Amino acid sequence: MTDDDRTAEANGIRASYEVADGERRLSFEATDASEGARAGSTAAIAQNLEGYAMLKVRPTAAGDELERYYGFDMALDHVGELLGVSPRELPVPEAAADMGM
């Protein structure tokens, strides 16, 4: 995997994927309020390395869990709400595209 596979940016949102502490983590940061996002706001989705557990939505990669979801789409919906954008506008790095499966 390259850094290009682990990062993506679109619609004023920067996304990064990492594996740490036994989890796969997809973190989002709103970088540009002019795109409608809440600049500076963050959110993250975490999943265990086996990929069978529910997805956890957090305010940051290391933050406390806000909610759990079975589906990646539902977790992205919650992230969109936290960042103030449509979930369809969230960039997802290639390395994270299979989360929730």
C-alpha positions as CSV (number, residue, x, y, z in Angstrom):
1,M,0.0,0.0,0.0
2,T,1.2,3.5,-0.8
3,D,0.4,6.8,0.8
4,D,-1.7,7.5,-2.3
5,D,-3.9,4.5,-1.3
6,R,-4.2,5.8,2.2
7,T,-5.2,9.4,1.7
8,A,-7.9,11.2,-0.3
9,E,-9.2,14.8,-0.4
10,A,-12.3,16.2,-1.9
11,N,-15.1,18.7,-1.1
12,G,-13.1,20.4,1.7
13,I,-12.6,17.1,3.5
14,R,-9.3,15.3,4.0
15,A,-9.4,11.5,4.7
16,S,-6.6,9.3,5.9
17,Y,-6.4,5.5,6.6
18,E,-4.1,3.8,9.1
19,V,-3.7,0.5,10.9
20,A,-2.9,1.0,14.6
21,D,-3.5,-0.6,18.0
22,G,-5.3,-3.6,16.4
23,E,-7.7,-1.4,14.4
24,R,-8.2,-0.1,10.9
25,R,-9.0,3.6,11.2
26,L,-10.4,6.0,8.7
27,S,-10.1,9.6,9.9
28,F,-11.7,12.7,8.4
29,E,-10.9,16.4,8.8
30,A,-12.9,19.3,7.4
31,T,-10.3,21.6,5.9
32,D,-12.4,24.2,4.0
33,A,-15.6,25.8,5.4
34,S,-16.3,27.3,1.9
35,E,-17.3,23.8,0.8
36,G,-20.1,23.6,3.4
37,A,-18.1,21.6,5.9
38,R,-17.5,22.7,9.5
39,A,-13.8,23.7,9.2
40,G,-11.6,22.0,11.8
41,S,-14.2,19.4,12.7
42,T,-13.1,15.8,12.7
43,A,-14.6,12.3,12.8
44,A,-13.3,8.8,12.5
45,I,-14.4,5.2,11.8
46,A,-12.7,2.3,13.4
47,Q,-12.9,-1.4,12.9
48,N,-11.0,-4.4,14.3
49,L,-8.3,-5.9,12.0
50,E,-10.4,-9.0,11.4
51,G,-13.1,-6.8,9.8
52,Y,-16.0,-8.7,11.4
53,A,-16.9,-6.3,14.2
54,M,-19.2,-3.4,14.0
55,L,-17.8,-0.1,12.8
56,K,-17.3,2.5,15.5
57,V,-17.8,6.2,14.8
58,R,-15.7,8.5,17.0
59,P,-15.0,12.3,17.1
60,T,-11.3,11.5,16.5
61,A,-9.3,8.3,15.8
62,A,-8.4,7.9,19.4
63,G,-11.7,9.4,20.8
64,D,-14.5,7.8,22.7
65,E,-17.0,5.8,20.6
66,L,-20.1,7.8,19.7
67,E,-22.1,5.0,17.9
68,R,-21.6,1.5,16.3
69,Y,-22.9,0.5,12.9
70,Y,-23.0,-2.8,10.9
71,G,-22.7,-1.0,7.5
72,F,-20.0,1.3,6.2
73,D,-22.7,3.4,4.5
74,M,-24.4,4.0,7.8
75,A,-21.1,5.0,9.5
76,L,-20.3,7.4,6.7
77,D,-23.8,8.9,7.1
78,H,-22.9,9.7,10.8
79,V,-19.5,11.1,9.8
80,G,-21.2,13.3,7.2
81,E,-23.5,14.7,10.0
82,L,-20.6,15.4,12.3
83,L,-18.7,17.2,9.5
84,G,-21.7,19.0,8.1
85,V,-21.5,17.5,4.6
86,S,-23.4,14.9,2.6
87,P,-21.9,11.4,3.1
88,R,-21.7,11.2,-0.7
89,E,-19.1,14.1,-0.5
90,L,-16.8,12.2,1.8
91,P,-13.6,11.0,0.1
92,V,-12.7,7.4,0.9
93,P,-9.1,6.3,0.3
94,E,-8.7,3.1,-1.8
95,A,-7.2,1.2,1.2
96,A,-10.4,1.8,3.3
97,A,-12.9,1.1,0.6
98,D,-13.6,-2.4,1.9
99,M,-14.3,-1.4,5.5
100,G,-17.5,-2.9,6.9
101,M,-17.4,-5.9,4.6
